[in-house]
Amino acid sequence: MARRSGLFVTFEGGEGAGKSTQIRRLAESLRRRGRDVRVTREPGGSPGAEAVRHVLLSGAAEEFGVRMEAILFAAARNDHVEEVIRPALDSGAVVLCDRFMDSSRVYQGVTGNLEPDFLEALQRIAIDGLEPDCTVILDLPAEKGLARARKRGGSGAPDRFEREELQTHEKRREAYLEIAAADPDRCRVVNADRSEEEIAADILALVEPLVDELSARPAAGVETVE
């Protein structure tokens, strides 16, 4: 993975786990410390990817099957990476992203039953070597997460993924925990069944040391001489 000036942190978890809330709180904390912070999301984050987001979350692509959905997610991700995330990292920013590659592994791979080789090939093309420095996985029982998501949505119709059965959502929770266990250097599991303040404090404690390391990194493309 090529060295870069910024820090890339992704947030993962099931529906209603509180990713958006915790990203906002972390962004505010880091900005108060003088950091340049960019907040983004998937699917979406760039003009092209936002157009694809509407198609995906509305369910318009569902009839074409999970393979087509995975291809659309990958196309949106590649546009997002090249137009937004990579330039921000090259400028030295801290990028906080609501969902990224692990969501595809869980939603299209584990519960979409896509072949791992097919999905990983799409991933390689989509991210082109740009992996997160840290992934925060907010862990919450699926039943509680869905209740939160429905409350958040109010009278609006649930999106493509919120409509699915509880068993499917719990299977995704288990898949995220398996990803974390397989990649402990990158992934950190945070108990999301607590107050916002407690969760935010734990996330800041995880991310702040990584942010502090940015100042000690040589600028991208600059070699140090001993």
Secondary structure, 3 states (H helix, E strand, C coil): CCCCCCEEEEEEECCCCCHHHHHHHHHHHHHHCCCCEEEEECCCCCHHHHHHHHHHHHCCCHHHCHHHHHHHHHHHHHHHHHHHHHHHHHCCCEEEEECCHHHHHHHHHHCCCCCHHHHHHHHHHHHCCCCCCEEEEEECCHHHHHHHHHHHHCCCCCCCCCCCCHHHHHHHHHHHHHHHHHCCCCEEEEECCCCHHHHHHHHHHHHHHHHHHHCCCCCCCCCCCC
